[in-house]
């Protein structure tokens, strides 16, 4: 049960709504027991009175008034309990999702790099939804059931202490044994259901996202078969759950029936030492009503294993420590956005070679440097380290003279504009994908930047309101890249990081984009990453990296005059 502790702490915020829901649940249960109990007694007493001289003095009005009152109270209480408890539960799940996202985002990309997107989605949706069982199916029924048992025991003891204690003891025994029995019965199936539900969502999302490629390569049928197999496993788990729930209800009704027989037999000679009277019906109907307070408990604990499995999956994220931790407030800096790499070393995994090895590089403020090298030489890793996607294992990076680890995340993101190799497009409108970089931007400004990056055709109807599709399916690779460039220009940070910004663009578009960058470079510190040694003479300096190490550093003219590695690479063009 320790797996549930992080979530039970969230209950403190909604204690009033949750407590009120349980109170209304108990009031509804009390009205139900009162309605059935007094109805049984009233019918019996009225029948006895009708066959005797007591019919002249029997008060028909008062019991019938109680019956009507209990009936209305039961209806109102049930409605109120559903509204209050579900409202509190939904608010609790909302807070839990926010809490989960707050824990999840600092783990990207390090701690969750081995998790599939569909698996993360399943944790956010299905596993968090499973946590409502904790209150609705476990805590609330047990608390209300315990109070109900105490109440019905007191009620019966009022008339006959022996019968009350026997009934209370039987109900308490059922309350204690039923959860254990059905938790054990549902334990294995609950764990399998949680995992099979995740596997089903993963296979389904793989099929949906890769449908075009799967069809082209003739693999669609194989993936569909995997979906069907995962679905069959999940349906089988749900079928077992339904069988266990039915068994729990049937056994409870059987136990209740035999308890009624026992109470009828024990009270047949009279209740409370009195001769046989309509009070026998009261005892029997009270026993019959007790099934209602145990019914929610009967099969609830078969879901406990499922809830615990979901909690463990959520805890894999919630309890994980992020690789990168930002301070709440940035340390003071000079205001001149220089960049310094001081003997920086980094490797992705302990058993892999170093992606960056003892790199030392100083880039003055408002200086433009091109980092060049072949694919896999460590250029993009330097940019990811600079934006603190990862932390260095050795050495230090400084921005404006302040160590990178002393920058708050909000200040760091505001200082750096990035055009990465992979441009993520959200499943939204064109406007939604642009105002990420500048929320206060006007439509005129957005239209102007689209024209500048050569995307004026996207302004045709419906224009900025046009839907770009999941992952930008409505856009070409070049259009996605130019949207990334538009975002960086809109963001307008004092540091500009460009990772192969013109890759995949035609020659004319590339020329236009580079000219646009030349205008935007003014007053900024620029890091331009490329493996193409063209048009680099306008850069202030060039840094050549091979196998994670700085090989040469200087201006284009200086490096060409040296006749070294940069000169040799230029000769091969």
LINJO-V343136 format. One record per backbone hydrogen bond with DSSP energy under -1.0 kcal/mol. NH is the residue of the N-H (numbers start at 0). CO is the residue of the C=O. Records with the same first field share a line. If there is no record, write none. Layout:
NH=CO + CO
This chain:
3=0
4=1
7=3
8=4
10=7
11=8
14=11
17=13
18=14
19=15
20=16
21=17
22=18
23=19
24=20
25=21
26=22
27=23
28=24
29=25
30=26
31=27
32=28
33=29
34=30
35=31
36=32
37=33
38=34
39=35
40=36
41=37
42=38
43=39
44=40
45=41
46=42
47=43
48=44
49=45
51=48
54=51
55=52
57=53
59=57
63=59
64=60
65=61
66=62
67=63
68=64
69=65
70=66
71=67
72=68
73=69
74=70
75=71
76=72
77=73
78=74
79=75
80=76
81=77
82=78
83=79
84=80
85=81
86=82
87=83
88=84
89=85
90=86
91=87
92=88
93=89
94=90
95=91
96=92
97=93
98=94
99=95
100=96
101=97
102=98
103=99
104=100
106=103
107=104
111=106
112=109
114=111
119=115
120=116
121=117
122=118
123=119
124=120
126=121
127=122
128=124
129=125
130=127
131=128
132=129
135=131
136=132
138=133
139=134
141=137
142=138
143=139
144=140
145=141
146=142
147=143
148=144
149=145
150=146
151=147
152=148
153=149
154=150
155=151
156=152
157=153
158=155
159=155
163=159
164=160
165=161
166=162
167=163
168=164
169=165
170=166
171=167
172=168
173=169
174=170
175=171
176=172
177=173
180=176
181=177
182=178
183=179
184=180
185=181
189=185
190=186
191=187
192=188
193=189
194=190
195=191
196=192
197=193
198=194
199=195
200=196
201=197
202=198
203=199
204=200
205=201
206=202
207=203
208=204
209=205
213=209
214=210
215=211
216=212
218=213
219=213
222=218
223=219
224=220
225=221
226=222
227=223
228=224
229=225
230=226
231=227
232=228
233=229
234=230
235=231
236=232
237=233
238=234
239=235
240=236
241=237
242=238
243=239
244=240
245=241
246=242
247=243
248=244
249=245
250=246
251=247
252=248
253=249
254=250
255=251
256=252
257=253
258=254
259=255
260=256
261=257
262=258
263=259
264=260
265=261
266=262
269=266
273=270
279=276
281=277
282=278
283=279
284=280
285=281
286=282
287=283
288=284
289=285
290=287
291=288
294=290
297=293
301=298
302=299
306=302
307=303
308=304
309=305
310=306
311=307
312=308
313=309
314=310
315=311
316=313
317=313
318=314
330=405
333=399
337=335
338=362
339=397
340=360
341=395
343=358
344=393
345=355
351=348
354=345
355=345
356=547
358=343
360=340
362=338
366=363
368=525
369=540
370=527
371=542
376=373
381=377
382=378
383=379
384=380
385=381
386=382
388=383
392=344
393=344
395=341
397=339
398=401
399=337
401=398
403=396
405=402
406=403
411=407
412=408
413=409
414=410
415=411
416=494
418=496
427=425
429=465
430=463
432=428
434=430
436=433
440=437
445=441
446=442
447=443
448=444
449=445
450=446
451=447
452=448
453=450
454=449
457=454
458=455
459=456
462=459
464=461
465=462
467=427
471=468
473=467
474=471
479=475
480=476
481=477
482=478
483=479
484=480
485=481
486=482
487=483
488=484
489=485
490=486
491=487
494=414
495=524
496=416
497=526
498=418
499=528
502=499
504=501
509=505
510=506
511=507
512=508
513=509
514=510
515=511
516=512
517=513
518=514
519=515
520=516
523=520
524=493
525=366
526=495
527=368
528=497
529=370
533=531
538=535
539=367
540=367
541=553
542=369
543=551
544=371
545=548
547=376
548=545
550=543
551=543
553=541
558=554
559=555
560=556
561=557
567=563
568=564
569=565
570=566
572=569
